[in-house]
Amino acid sequence: MVERVTSKRGAANDDSPVGQSGARRKSDKPQGGAHAAAKAGFDKKTIALVYDFDGTLSPKPMQEYTVLPALNMDPKLFWAESNRIAREQGADPLITYMHLMYKKAKEKGVRIDRDDLVQLGRDVELFPGVAEWFDEIATYVALRAESQGVVVRHYLVSSGLTEIIEGTAIYPRFHKVFASEYWFEAYDLPYPKRVITDTGKTQYLFRINKGIEDLGESINQHMPEDERPIPFSNMVYFGDGETDVPSMALMRKSGGHAVAVHTAGKARSKCVDLFRAGRVDFFAVADYRRGSELFKRTCLLIDRMLADIRIREEMWKLGRAIK
């Protein structure tokens, strides 16, 4: 539910061939000779799995595990008040909740700084199997990939809070986290530094597609499809509902894939509607354990992407041979 790019990571498997560990830091762009070397071979072998957070990887909004309990606030009352203020003021709902949360904290005499939010992130609940999901996917791709050098990256694009996400156990597993963020040192009350809206999420899909992950760089300049490091056809977006529709629609329209998840016994109708509308390839219960419907259906999409990578690589080799 939040957005931010950060270079602080743990032992993730991003930027390395599946089945290995290690991550490339700093710039994501190949430099000089490295770029030339990459062009010497077929280089469209990165698979990107992109996730929403609240309702997708975690059952409830992250604030309901962290800040709201710390303030002894009823989540339903808080969200109702936030939504009412946004409607009355014609304000953005995300900016409204970010401001209201700290206004309530000040009223209660509770100061919550950045480090506090990170610490609170440890209390966020995840759906079954999420913690193991990243290694299980890496293992599957390593077994199924016929093309050498296939890389799997996991991205998070969320309107939630970067600071809370950093405190979760899975934060190091993401190649990049794009999420909402506070500016803590500018004012007495923390001020929203970055807010990721439903439609704003699509910007970050293009950043992944174009390899422009530095938020200081514009993505508006035209880039030919064959120069984009991660084709949309190599991407899957995971979401849980209406807030993910713009991202799902963009992904499907651009040749990528989308999967909707729902809590067991709840909210299935939303996923059915998304499937019938052609917004998603599949939907399933948010059970990330190996052998679940979600795992099996994701693996079907991975098989399709691996086959497509192999086909495009062979076409590339043939084109080089006849020059």
C-alpha positions as CSV (number, residue, x, y, z in Angstrom):
1,M,0.0,0.0,0.0
2,V,3.1,2.3,-0.2
3,E,5.9,3.3,-2.5
4,R,9.6,3.9,-2.3
5,V,12.8,2.8,-3.9
6,T,15.5,1.8,-1.6
7,S,18.9,0.3,-1.8
8,K,18.8,-1.4,1.6
9,R,18.2,-5.1,1.1
10,G,18.9,-8.3,2.8
11,A,19.9,-11.6,1.2
12,A,17.4,-11.4,-1.7
13,N,17.7,-13.3,-4.9
14,D,17.1,-10.3,-7.2
15,D,19.4,-9.6,-10.1
16,S,20.9,-13.1,-10.0
17,P,20.2,-16.2,-12.0
18,V,17.5,-18.3,-10.2
19,G,18.8,-20.7,-7.7
20,Q,21.6,-18.4,-6.6
21,S,21.8,-15.6,-4.1
22,G,23.1,-12.1,-4.2
23,A,21.9,-8.7,-5.4
24,R,23.2,-5.9,-7.5
25,R,23.1,-2.6,-5.7
26,K,23.3,1.0,-6.8
27,S,22.2,1.7,-10.3
28,D,20.2,-1.0,-12.1
29,K,21.6,0.1,-15.5
30,P,24.5,-1.8,-17.0
31,Q,27.5,0.5,-17.4
32,G,29.9,0.8,-20.3
33,G,31.4,-2.5,-21.2
34,A,28.9,-4.4,-19.1
35,H,26.1,-2.9,-21.3
36,A,27.9,-4.0,-24.5
37,A,28.4,-7.5,-23.1
38,A,24.8,-7.7,-22.3
39,K,23.9,-6.9,-25.8
40,A,26.2,-9.6,-27.1
41,G,23.6,-12.1,-26.0
42,F,19.8,-12.2,-25.8
43,D,19.1,-10.1,-22.7
44,K,15.3,-10.3,-22.2
45,K,15.4,-13.0,-19.6
46,T,14.2,-11.2,-16.5
47,I,10.8,-12.2,-15.1
48,A,9.2,-9.6,-12.8
49,L,6.5,-10.6,-10.3
50,V,4.8,-7.4,-9.0
51,Y,2.7,-7.3,-5.9
52,D,0.2,-5.0,-4.2
53,F,0.5,-5.4,-0.4
54,D,-2.7,-4.8,1.6
55,G,-5.2,-7.6,0.9
56,T,-2.7,-9.3,-1.5
57,L,0.2,-10.3,0.7
58,S,-1.4,-9.3,4.0
59,P,-5.0,-9.9,5.1
60,K,-5.7,-6.4,6.4
61,P,-4.3,-2.8,5.8
62,M,-0.9,-2.6,7.4
63,Q,-2.0,0.3,9.6
64,E,-4.4,-2.1,11.4
65,Y,-1.5,-4.2,12.7
66,T,0.7,-1.3,13.6
67,V,-0.2,2.4,14.1
68,L,-3.9,2.1,14.9
69,P,-3.4,-0.5,17.7
70,A,-0.6,1.7,19.1
71,L,-3.1,4.6,19.3
72,N,-5.8,2.3,20.7
73,M,-8.1,3.2,17.8
74,D,-10.9,1.2,16.2
75,P,-9.9,0.7,12.6
76,K,-13.5,0.9,11.3
77,L,-14.0,4.3,13.0
78,F,-10.7,5.6,11.8
79,W,-11.3,4.7,8.1
80,A,-14.9,6.0,8.3
81,E,-13.6,9.4,9.6
82,S,-10.8,9.5,7.0
83,N,-13.2,8.8,4.2
84,R,-15.7,11.3,5.4
85,I,-13.0,14.1,5.6
86,A,-11.8,13.2,2.1
87,R,-15.3,13.5,0.7
88,E,-16.1,16.7,2.5
89,Q,-12.8,18.4,1.6
90,G,-12.5,16.9,-1.9
91,A,-9.1,15.6,-0.8
92,D,-7.1,12.6,-1.9
93,P,-8.1,9.7,0.4
94,L,-4.5,8.6,0.7
95,I,-3.1,12.0,1.7
96,T,-6.1,12.4,4.1
97,Y,-5.4,9.1,6.0
98,M,-1.7,9.8,6.2
99,H,-2.4,13.2,7.7
100,L,-5.2,12.1,10.0
101,M,-3.1,9.2,11.4
102,Y,-0.5,11.6,12.8
103,K,-3.0,14.2,13.8
104,K,-4.6,11.5,16.0
105,A,-1.2,10.6,17.4
106,K,-0.5,14.2,18.3
107,E,-3.9,14.5,20.0
108,K,-3.0,11.5,22.1
109,G,0.4,12.7,22.9
110,V,2.0,9.8,21.1
111,R,5.1,10.5,18.9
112,I,5.7,7.9,16.3
113,D,8.9,8.5,14.2
114,R,10.3,6.6,11.3
115,D,12.1,4.1,13.4
116,D,8.9,3.4,15.3
117,L,7.1,2.6,12.1
118,V,9.8,0.2,11.0
119,Q,9.6,-1.6,14.3
120,L,5.9,-1.8,14.1
121,G,6.2,-3.5,10.8
122,R,7.2,-6.7,12.5
123,D,3.6,-7.1,13.7
124,V,2.2,-7.2,10.2
125,E,0.5,-10.5,9.4
126,L,1.1,-12.2,6.1
127,F,-1.0,-14.8,4.2
128,P,0.0,-18.4,4.5
129,G,3.2,-19.3,2.6
130,V,4.2,-15.7,1.7
131,A,7.5,-16.0,3.6
132,E,8.5,-19.1,1.7
133,W,7.0,-18.0,-1.6
134,F,10.1,-16.3,-3.0
135,D,12.4,-19.4,-2.5
136,E,9.7,-21.7,-3.9
137,I,9.3,-19.6,-7.0
138,A,13.1,-19.5,-7.5
139,T,13.3,-23.3,-7.1
140,Y,10.5,-23.8,-9.7
141,V,12.1,-21.5,-12.3
142,A,15.5,-23.1,-11.8
143,L,14.0,-26.5,-12.6
144,R,11.9,-25.4,-15.5
145,A,14.0,-22.8,-17.3
146,E,15.7,-24.2,-20.4
147,S,17.4,-20.9,-21.2
148,Q,20.5,-20.1,-19.2
149,G,20.6,-16.9,-17.2
150,V,16.9,-16.4,-16.4
151,V,16.4,-14.0,-13.5
152,V,13.4,-13.6,-11.2
153,R,12.8,-10.2,-9.6
154,H,10.0,-9.4,-7.0
155,Y,8.7,-5.9,-6.9
156,L,6.2,-4.3,-4.5
157,V,4.0,-1.4,-5.7
158,S,1.8,-0.3,-2.8
159,S,-0.2,2.7,-1.5
160,G,0.8,1.6,2.0
161,L,3.8,2.9,4.0
162,T,7.3,2.2,3.0
163,E,8.4,2.6,6.6
164,I,6.1,-0.2,7.9
165,I,7.0,-2.4,4.9
166,E,10.7,-2.1,5.8
167,G,9.9,-3.7,9.2
168,T,8.3,-6.8,7.7
169,A,10.2,-10.1,7.3
170,I,9.8,-10.1,3.5
171,Y,11.1,-6.6,2.8
172,P,14.6,-7.9,1.9
173,R,13.1,-10.2,-0.7
174,F,12.0,-7.4,-3.0
175,H,14.3,-6.0,-5.7
176,K,12.5,-2.7,-5.3
177,V,9.8,-1.3,-3.1
178,F,7.6,1.5,-4.5
179,A,5.3,2.7,-1.8
180,S,3.9,5.8,0.0
181,E,6.3,7.6,2.3
182,Y,6.5,10.3,5.0
183,W,8.8,13.3,5.1
184,F,9.7,13.2,8.8
185,E,12.1,16.1,9.2
186,A,10.2,18.8,7.4
187,Y,7.4,19.7,9.8
188,D,6.2,19.1,13.4
189,L,3.8,16.5,11.9
190,P,5.3,14.1,9.3
191,Y,4.3,15.3,5.9
192,P,3.5,12.9,2.9
193,K,6.6,12.8,0.8
194,R,5.2,10.3,-1.8
195,V,1.7,9.0,-2.3
196,I,0.9,6.1,-4.7
197,T,-2.6,6.2,-5.9
198,D,-4.5,3.4,-7.8
199,T,-3.8,4.9,-11.2
200,G,-0.3,6.1,-10.1
201,K,0.7,2.5,-9.6
202,T,0.9,2.2,-13.4
203,Q,3.8,4.6,-13.5
204,Y,5.9,2.0,-11.6
205,L,5.0,-0.8,-14.0
206,F,6.5,1.3,-16.8
207,R,9.5,2.0,-14.6
208,I,10.0,-1.8,-14.2
209,N,9.4,-2.3,-17.9
210,K,11.9,0.4,-19.0
211,G,14.4,-0.3,-16.3
212,I,14.2,3.2,-15.0
213,E,13.8,2.5,-11.2
214,D,15.5,5.8,-10.0
215,L,12.6,8.0,-9.1
216,G,14.7,11.0,-10.0
217,E,14.6,10.0,-13.7
218,S,11.7,10.7,-16.0
219,I,10.0,7.8,-17.7
220,N,8.2,10.0,-20.3
221,Q,10.9,9.8,-23.0
222,H,10.1,7.3,-25.7
223,M,12.0,4.0,-25.5
224,P,11.6,1.4,-28.3
225,E,10.0,-1.9,-27.2
226,D,13.1,-3.9,-28.1
227,E,15.3,-1.7,-25.8
228,R,13.1,-2.2,-22.7
229,P,14.9,-4.7,-20.3
230,I,11.7,-6.4,-19.0
231,P,9.0,-6.8,-21.6
232,F,5.4,-6.7,-20.2
233,S,5.1,-10.3,-21.4
234,N,7.7,-11.2,-18.7
235,M,5.6,-9.6,-15.9
236,V,2.8,-10.7,-13.6
237,Y,0.8,-8.4,-11.3
238,F,-0.8,-9.7,-8.2
239,G,-3.7,-7.7,-6.6
240,D,-6.9,-8.1,-4.7
241,G,-9.5,-5.8,-5.9
242,E,-10.8,-2.5,-7.4
243,T,-7.7,-0.5,-6.4
244,D,-5.6,-2.8,-8.6
245,V,-7.8,-2.5,-11.7
246,P,-5.7,0.1,-13.5
247,S,-2.5,-1.9,-13.0
248,M,-4.2,-5.2,-14.1
249,A,-5.7,-3.5,-17.1
250,L,-2.4,-2.0,-18.2
251,M,-0.6,-5.3,-17.7
252,R,-3.1,-7.3,-19.7
253,K,-3.4,-4.7,-22.5
254,S,0.4,-4.6,-22.8
255,G,0.8,-8.4,-23.1
256,G,1.5,-9.1,-19.5
257,H,-0.3,-11.1,-16.9
258,A,-2.4,-10.5,-13.8
259,V,-3.6,-12.6,-10.9
260,A,-6.3,-11.7,-8.4
261,V,-6.3,-13.1,-4.9
262,H,-9.0,-13.2,-2.1
263,T,-9.2,-14.2,1.5
264,A,-10.5,-17.8,1.9
265,G,-14.3,-17.6,2.1
266,K,-14.4,-13.9,1.4
267,A,-14.4,-11.4,-1.4
268,R,-14.4,-14.1,-4.1
269,S,-17.1,-12.2,-6.1
270,K,-14.7,-9.3,-6.8
271,C,-12.2,-11.7,-8.3
272,V,-14.9,-13.4,-10.3
273,D,-15.9,-10.0,-11.7
274,L,-12.3,-9.2,-12.6
275,F,-11.9,-12.6,-14.3
276,R,-15.1,-12.2,-16.3
277,A,-14.1,-8.7,-17.4
278,G,-10.8,-10.0,-18.7
279,R,-8.8,-8.0,-16.1
280,V,-6.9,-11.1,-14.8
281,D,-5.6,-14.4,-16.2
282,F,-6.5,-16.3,-13.0
283,F,-7.8,-15.8,-9.5
284,A,-7.3,-17.9,-6.4
285,V,-7.4,-17.9,-2.6
286,A,-4.4,-15.9,-1.1
287,D,-2.6,-19.1,-0.1
288,Y,1.0,-18.8,-1.2
289,R,2.1,-22.3,-0.1
290,R,3.6,-24.7,-2.6
291,G,0.8,-26.9,-4.1
292,S,-2.0,-24.3,-3.6
293,E,-4.2,-23.1,-6.5
294,L,-2.4,-19.8,-6.4
295,F,1.1,-21.5,-6.7
296,K,-0.1,-23.8,-9.5
297,R,-1.7,-21.1,-11.5
298,T,1.3,-18.8,-11.1
299,C,3.6,-21.6,-12.2
300,L,1.4,-22.0,-15.4
301,L,2.1,-18.3,-16.2
302,I,5.8,-18.8,-15.4
303,D,5.9,-21.8,-17.8
304,R,4.3,-19.6,-20.5
305,M,6.9,-16.8,-19.9
306,L,9.8,-19.3,-19.9
307,A,8.6,-20.8,-23.2
308,D,8.2,-17.3,-24.7
309,I,11.7,-16.3,-23.5
310,R,13.1,-19.5,-25.1
311,I,11.2,-18.8,-28.4
312,R,12.3,-15.2,-28.6
313,E,15.9,-16.2,-27.8
314,E,15.9,-18.7,-30.6
315,M,14.5,-16.1,-33.0
316,W,17.2,-13.7,-31.9
317,K,19.9,-16.3,-32.5
318,L,18.5,-17.1,-36.0
319,G,18.4,-13.4,-36.8
320,R,22.0,-13.0,-35.9
321,A,23.0,-16.1,-37.9
322,I,21.6,-14.8,-41.2
323,K,23.1,-11.4,-41.0
